Amino acid sequence: MHPVSTIHYVVLGLALFLIGTLGVLTRRNIVIILMSIELILNAVNINLIAFSNYFGQVHGQVFAMFVICIAVAEAAVGLGILIAMFRNKGTVLADEVD
């Protein structure tokens, strides 16, 4: 059995990034768009940690922690805006946003 190498993590990150990008570009529901953005940020985190491990430094891991903090803030603010929009408009479709 072959060990898991850095290229496996890069391919996983690329697959998650592509799924997230397709979700952002093709969906109309804002909840799905926010989840797709979270997928993109997690793909970036996987690649940061994989390359950090490959080069033997902790810079990528520290930067991944910052990305996680930004993702949490984005989710909180995004859901707050989403709730306010649902109360005013009665829908969560991106086409209805002015």
C-alpha positions in Angstrom: 0.0 0.0 0.0 1.3 3.4 -1.0 1.7 6.2 1.6 -0.3 9.4 1.3 1.9 12.1 -0.3 1.5 15.8 -0.8 0.1 15.3 -4.3 -2.9 13.4 -2.8 -3.7 16.4 -0.6 -3.3 18.8 -3.5 -5.7 16.8 -5.6 -8.2 16.7 -2.8 -7.9 20.5 -2.3 -8.3 21.0 -6.1 -11.5 18.8 -6.1 -13.0 20.7 -3.2 -12.0 24.0 -4.8 -13.7 23.1 -8.1 -16.9 21.9 -6.3 -17.0 25.1 -4.3 -16.5 27.2 -7.4 -19.2 25.4 -9.3 -21.5 25.9 -6.4 -20.9 29.6 -6.2 -21.3 30.1 -10.0 -24.3 27.9 -10.6 -26.6 28.2 -7.5 -29.1 30.8 -6.8 -29.8 30.0 -3.1 -27.6 32.2 -0.8 -27.2 29.4 1.8 -25.7 27.1 -0.9 -23.5 29.9 -2.0 -22.2 30.5 1.5 -21.5 26.7 1.9 -19.6 26.7 -1.4 -17.5 29.6 -0.2 -16.7 27.6 3.0 -15.7 24.7 0.7 -13.3 26.9 -1.2 -11.7 28.2 2.1 -11.3 24.6 3.3 -9.6 23.6 0.1 -7.2 26.4 0.6 -6.6 25.3 4.2 -5.8 21.7 3.0 -3.3 23.0 0.5 -1.7 25.3 3.0 -1.2 22.6 5.6 0.0 20.1 3.0 2.7 22.4 1.6 3.6 23.5 5.2 4.2 19.8 6.0 6.1 19.2 2.8 8.5 22.1 3.4 8.8 21.4 7.1 7.7 24.9 8.3 4.7 26.1 10.3 4.0 29.2 8.3 1.2 27.5 6.3 -0.4 26.1 9.5 -0.4 29.5 11.1 -1.9 31.1 7.9 -4.5 28.3 7.9 -5.6 29.3 11.4 -6.1 32.9 10.1 -8.2 31.5 7.2 -10.4 29.6 9.7 -11.0 32.7 11.7 -11.9 34.6 8.6 -14.3 31.8 7.6 -16.0 31.9 10.9 -16.5 35.7 10.7 -17.7 35.3 7.1 -20.3 32.7 8.1 -21.5 34.8 11.1 -21.9 38.0 9.0 -23.3 36.2 6.0 -26.0 34.4 8.0 -26.9 37.7 9.8 -27.3 39.4 6.4 -29.2 36.3 5.1 -31.7 36.5 8.1 -32.2 40.2 7.6 -32.8 39.7 3.9 -35.3 36.9 4.5 -37.2 39.0 6.9 -37.4 41.9 4.5 -37.8 40.1 1.1 -39.3 36.7 2.2 -36.8 34.8 0.0 -33.2 33.7 0.0 -32.5 33.7 -3.7 -29.5 35.7 -4.9 -31.6 37.2 -7.8 -33.7 39.1 -5.4 -30.8 41.0 -3.8 -30.6 44.7 -4.7 
